[in-house]
Every structure is written in C-alpha cells, then in structure tokens.
Amino acid sequence: MEKELVIVLDFGGQYNQLVARRVRECNVYCEIYSYRTDINKIKEMNPKGIILTGGPNSCYDADSPTYTDELFQLGVPILGLCYGAQLMMHILGGKVEKAPVQEYGKTEVLVDTASPLFMGVSEKTVCWMSHSDYISRVAPGFDIVAHTSDCPVAAAQDCSRKLFAIQFHPEVLHTQEGTKMLYNFVRNVCGCAGTWRMDSFVEQSVQAIRRKVGNGKVLCALSGGVDSSVAAVMLSKAIGNQLTCVFVDHGLLRKNEGDEVEEVFGPNGPYELNFVRINAQDRYYAKLKGVTEPEEKRKIIGEEFIRVFEEEAKKIGAVDFLVQGTIYPDVVESGLGGESAVIKSHHNVGGLPDYVDFKEIIEPLRNLFKDEVRKAGLEMGIPEKLVFRQPFPGPGLGIRIIGEVTAEKVRIVQEADAIYREEIANAGLDKMIGQYFAALTNMRSVGVMGDERTYDYAIALRAVNTIDFMTAESAEIPFEVLQKVMSRIINEVRGVNRVFYDLTSKPPGTIEFE
Ligand code: XMP
C-alpha cells in the first residue's frame, strides 16, 4: 500500500495539532514538523501535500519564521493557513501589511464555490478569523476565491501550481465547513485515497510488534488510563504472555478503580498476559504524611512509583523491551514534532528510564492522537467504559486533596467523586463534559445535621469543557443535577457538610486544584 503522508509545517500557531487531527479525520495520515525542517528532509518524505500553519508573527519582519521558496517549486500541493497564507504570498511576490481592520472571531466569508477548495461549501459560510495583518495584493498567478467585508483576500489560489492560501482557520470548529475544505484539499487536490484507518493501523502495528519483539520479554507499567491500557492490549494481541503488566495501586485512584483494572487485565479478564498488581497504598500514605505542598506531593508520588516499579522489575529480571503509552501530542509537546515549546516535562518521550534493566523502548501509540487511541481501543474490543475514561492525573487523588493526604481524606473524596460521576452519567452528561471530578478542599466549617452541630469538610465539584486541556471553561451543569449531587454527597459521605461548584476557567485557574 502506498504510504500517504501530508506534512503540517508548523510556524508556531496554536492550532498546529488541530490541523493534523482534522486531516486525519479525513483518513489521511499527517505529521507535524517545525518550519526549521530542512527541505531535503521534506523531499525524502515525499509528501502528497503540505500545509503551512498560522503563527504569531508578521511575515514581513526580518526575523520572522520563513521558508525557502524552493518549497513552492516541488510540485507538491501546498495550503497556507493564516500566517502560512501570508507567508506564501510574501515569498511569491504578493504584498502583506498591517490590516486597516483586524478580524477576530466568527466572520461571514463569501467563497467562490468553483474553487477546488470550496467544492460543496455554501457561498456564504462562517469562518474563524484571527489576524492583524492581511494580504493586500496576491502574488502573480493567484486568483482571489474568497473575501469578507473587511478582508479582500480571504482565500487565493493558483490551480496550475496547486498552491492555495486561506486567511481564516478551517481547522477550528467555529469554521462551520472547515473540515470540508481540508477534505477538499487533501483528498481532491492532493489526491490522497484515504488509507489511514484504525483497523488497518491496529493490524499493522500488531504485525510490526511481533516482528520486533520476536521471543523477547516485554514489560509494561499499566496505570488503568486509556493510553497504557490500549498499548497493553495491543502488545497482548501481538505477543500474549511474553508481556508482563505491572499495575501499581498507589491508593490514590478513584473508587473501585484498582479492582476495575484488575477485572480487565487480571487472570479472569479476556487478555493473555502476566498481570502483577501491587497494593502500595500504605507506602504512599506513609510517604505523604505531613506533606502539603502540591509539587512536593507530585515528586513523592512520582519517585515512589519508580521505587515500587523498580522493586517489581528486579523480581522479573532483565527484559528486552519496556512499553510506554506515549501519544502524538506528547511527542509534539516535548518539542520533537512541531514548533511548540516544551510544555510538560513529565512525558519522558523517548527518554530511557534507568531504573529498569531493558534494551529498548516500544511506543506503539506514538503516532496517534487521543481520539485515534480510543478508536484503536474500540477496534480491539476494549470495553467502552475504559476507552472513554476521562483523563486522570498520574498523581491521582493526591492532587485533588488540598493539604495533607490521609486515608480518611482519600475515602471522602473517592466517595464524593463516585456519586458525582454516577449522577453526571444519569443525567446523560458524561460524554459531553471534557473532565469532571470532586476535590476535597482543606476547609472545614460549621453545619448542622439533624440536631447535631457538625464541623466538616467542603467538597468542590469541578467540570470543564476543553479541547486541548490548555484552556478550559467550566461546564454548565443543570442546577437540579448539582442539587442532587450535593444532597447525595452530604447525606451519604461522612465528613462532608458543604458542596461547592467551581466556576473558574483556565486560565486563570487550572483544571486540577493543585
Ligand atoms: P491542569 O490542572 O494543569 O491540568 O489544568 C491539565 C490536564 O493535565 C492533567 N494533569 C496531570 N496529569 N500528571 C498528569 O499525568 C500531573 O501531575 C498532572 N497535573 C494535571 C489534568 O488532569 C488535566 O487533564
């Protein structure tokens, strides 16, 4: 099968991953590279198309990101978005300058539906604009194929060279027909057949793992989260019980979660693998005694994990491969893909942990976005409940208990959280909210239960909608649902006499409490 690759050349735009995800939704495989990538490397990759992303700069400034004009002579179809569109015009002889009227937000755009980009798109369509520069004159050979009341060149094309420039952002969902436009580019203009599908990805990955591992031994740290679970199942399908999964229960998981992981991956579950569960609650609680500072807690929980895992790995002895559930955003955010700054250091991408004796790392999900990981999981028959599990931080409830962590506080937050999740699911909201959980504040206050005075904790409920977890808005949960959750928590969870709903967005807040 011919490998179809579309390259996203990243000029520092905030939507770089979104562009790649939307392209993949069109069943076309797509990777993100920095604009610093050498043209020869791009030629070697032999892409079927190239997309230039947006970015925060002005292309006419001397030190702004740019690219050699050779790119436009490769004969490969190119689509420039926002900064990418301006840069294309700038390099090819058009003019870009400060716009007399800046556009930001949803904007009505009039498009020429005869353009290959806008086939099947409505003549008047709502698009997401975000620019302060504009293209005041297109480059020679280009025709204008879209405009708005303030922007004379909302899109331009040179069909003979297969070069396209769009001022707005088709990758953002606010652009109502954006996916259609990207589909038109990658499937019609670039001629990709659409071979990127999760069923064949799973099939090919399983084969590749088998070839790579041979008779080797493989070790996987299973957290119960989506990524490590999907990775483990893929490995198990490929090599059965040559795989050992070690699951460290740190006592900071959600209610019953440890048992649920064991049900799926343990000896009574459907998969062939060696499953080791380590109940290390007491060790963790002892280490966390008296610790109140969030980063200190994170550090202790992380280090303790390494210690427990290391002890277990020693019992297993040397292995050939260690599995990591790295996914594509981790790769990009670690600075190995596009232009993003290093955002999270804890991903440890490609890094070699030195606490286990192994020869090589296997990262079977390294090229997948989260939604693709989920699809791969469903393809392999992993229960929906696990596949659609919401994100859960590595340090677990440790960072959802403000102040010192104790077994009693863990019980309180687990029970409150379980009630909250149950009621959110009962209200049919569970798949609509990005992330939601209960946290235990360190605040105690006076209340009254029956005739008794109480002096108990306050639970905070959090629910956010987010696309990328970098920004988030608090979710609108119907008041009746919140009331029901409040009433159940206060009645059923000993030690709680108040419930708050957190309205803070991110920024200025974060999603977690610590
Ligand atoms: P924040 O709280 O930074 O969370 O807005 C953004 C996303 O990251 C998760 N998160 C973590 N995940 N280790 C993790 O594995 C951590 O220390 C950690 N802190 C936050 C959080 O649940 C949310 O999805």
Boltz pocket constraint, residues with backbone or C-beta under 6 A from the ligand:
constraints:
  - pocket:
      binder: B
      contacts: [[A, 298], [A, 346], [A, 391], [A, 392], [A, 393], [A, 394], [A, 395], [A, 435], [A, 469], [A, 470], [A, 506], [A, 509], [A, 510], [A, 511], [A, 512], [A, 513], [A, 514]]
      max_distance: 6.0
